[in-house]
């Protein structure tokens, strides 16, 4: 089963848990009582930029350790 991965912009439902503090330049925006929007960086995120990849790996690791990136489960 595939895991869940972060991208340039990632939304996590509030029911998954609390998003931990993340490194700059990551922006965390709370969407009312629904969840959290994580914006990796203000400029366009590209896989050809090693800084972007390193940041994404760091954020992914932190969110995994917080138990927020669980594999997608089929409905039904």
C-alpha positions in Angstrom: 0.0 0.0 0.0 1.4 3.4 -0.9 2.3 5.9 1.9 1.4 9.5 2.1 4.0 12.1 0.9 4.4 15.8 1.3 4.5 18.1 -1.7 4.8 21.8 -2.3 1.4 22.2 -0.5 0.1 19.5 1.8 -3.3 19.4 3.7 -3.7 17.3 6.8 -7.0 16.8 8.4 -7.3 17.9 12.1 -8.5 14.4 13.0 -5.0 13.0 12.2 -3.4 15.0 15.0 -1.4 18.2 15.7 1.2 19.3 13.2 4.6 19.9 15.0 6.7 23.0 14.5 8.4 22.7 11.1 11.7 24.3 9.9 11.8 27.6 8.0 10.7 28.5 5.3 7.8 26.1 5.8 4.5 27.9 6.5 1.8 26.3 8.6 -1.8 27.7 8.2 -4.7 26.4 10.2 -7.9 26.1 8.3 -10.6 26.9 10.9 -11.3 23.7 12.9 -10.8 21.5 9.7 -7.1 20.9 9.4 -3.7 22.3 8.5 -2.3 23.5 5.2 1.5 23.1 5.0 3.3 25.2 2.3 6.8 23.9 1.8 8.4 27.1 0.5 7.2 30.4 -1.0 8.8 29.9 -4.4 7.9 27.2 -6.9 8.9 23.8 -5.5 11.0 21.8 -7.9 12.6 18.4 -7.7 15.7 19.7 -9.5 16.5 21.9 -6.5 18.4 19.9 -3.9 17.4 22.3 -1.1 13.8 21.7 -1.9 14.3 17.9 -1.8 16.2 18.1 1.5 13.5 20.3 3.1 10.8 17.9 1.9 12.6 14.9 3.3 13.1 16.7 6.7 9.4 17.7 6.8 8.3 14.2 5.8 10.4 12.7 8.5 9.0 15.0 11.2 5.4 14.4 10.1 6.0 10.6 10.1 7.5 10.7 13.6 4.4 12.7 14.7 2.2 9.9 13.2 0.5 12.1 10.7 1.5 10.4 7.4 -0.3 7.0 7.6 -0.8 4.9 4.4 -3.9 5.6 2.5 -6.6 3.1 3.4 -9.3 2.2 0.9 -12.9 3.0 1.9 -15.4 0.2 2.3 
